[in-house]
Amino acid sequence: MNKVTKEQIQSILDNSEYEVFHRVFGKQCLVVARLQNGFTIVGESACVDPNNYDEQIGFDLAVERIKSKVWELEGYNLQNQLYKA
């Protein structure tokens, strides 16, 4: 197959472990995902005013950044496999 699919990315995310760190410096969320193969990816989000910090929004934004990185890495992996074939 010569494309990365949404289902493929979701499967990777569903089979990953996550560590979440809320309120880093009062206003940042860090999420570390450990993929099945042991590779780790960090996603982060932050707000300007700590009074506006919302844990769910922070988590969701950080995970979206992880998802974006997984898309990029899987795209690279596929391109590399096609190149070598």
C-alpha positions as CSV (number, residue, x, y, z in Angstrom):
1,M,0.0,0.0,0.0
2,N,1.3,3.4,-0.8
3,K,-0.5,5.5,1.7
4,V,-0.8,6.0,5.4
5,T,-4.4,5.7,6.7
6,K,-6.4,7.3,9.5
7,E,-7.1,3.8,10.8
8,Q,-3.4,3.0,10.9
9,I,-2.6,6.2,12.9
10,Q,-5.5,5.6,15.3
11,S,-4.3,2.0,15.9
12,I,-0.8,3.3,16.8
13,L,-2.3,5.9,19.2
14,D,-4.7,3.4,20.7
15,N,-1.9,1.0,21.4
16,S,0.4,3.6,23.1
17,E,0.9,4.4,26.7
18,Y,0.6,8.0,27.9
19,E,2.0,10.0,30.8
20,V,0.4,13.3,31.4
21,F,1.8,16.3,33.3
22,H,-0.6,19.1,34.0
23,R,0.0,22.7,35.1
24,V,3.7,22.7,34.3
25,F,4.7,26.2,35.4
26,G,1.0,26.6,36.1
27,K,-0.1,26.8,32.5
28,Q,1.3,24.0,30.4
29,C,0.3,20.4,29.6
30,L,2.9,17.9,28.6
31,V,1.9,14.4,27.3
32,V,4.5,11.7,26.6
33,A,3.3,8.9,24.4
34,R,5.3,5.6,24.3
35,L,4.5,3.8,21.1
36,Q,4.4,0.0,21.0
37,N,7.9,-0.2,19.7
38,G,9.2,1.9,22.6
39,F,9.7,5.2,20.7
40,T,8.5,8.2,22.6
41,I,6.8,11.4,21.4
42,V,6.1,14.5,23.4
43,G,3.1,16.7,22.7
44,E,2.6,20.0,24.5
45,S,0.1,22.9,24.9
46,A,0.0,26.0,27.0
47,C,-2.0,29.1,27.7
48,V,-0.9,32.6,28.4
49,D,-2.8,33.1,31.6
50,P,-2.7,30.3,34.2
51,N,-6.2,31.2,35.3
52,N,-7.4,30.1,31.8
53,Y,-5.8,26.7,32.0
54,D,-8.2,23.8,31.3
55,E,-6.8,20.3,31.8
56,Q,-9.0,18.6,29.1
57,I,-8.3,21.3,26.5
58,G,-4.6,21.1,27.3
59,F,-4.6,17.3,27.0
60,D,-6.5,17.3,23.8
61,L,-4.2,19.8,22.1
62,A,-1.1,18.0,23.3
63,V,-2.4,14.6,21.9
64,E,-3.3,16.3,18.6
65,R,0.3,17.3,18.3
66,I,1.4,13.8,19.0
67,K,-1.0,12.5,16.4
68,S,0.5,15.0,13.9
69,K,4.0,13.8,14.6
70,V,2.9,10.1,14.2
71,W,1.5,11.0,10.8
72,E,4.8,12.6,9.8
73,L,6.8,9.7,11.1
74,E,4.6,7.1,9.4
75,G,4.8,9.1,6.1
76,Y,8.6,9.1,6.3
77,N,8.6,5.4,7.0
78,L,6.4,4.6,4.0
79,Q,8.4,6.9,1.7
80,N,11.6,5.2,2.9
81,Q,10.2,1.7,2.2
82,L,9.0,2.8,-1.3
83,Y,12.4,4.3,-2.0
84,K,14.2,1.1,-1.0
85,A,11.8,-1.2,-3.0
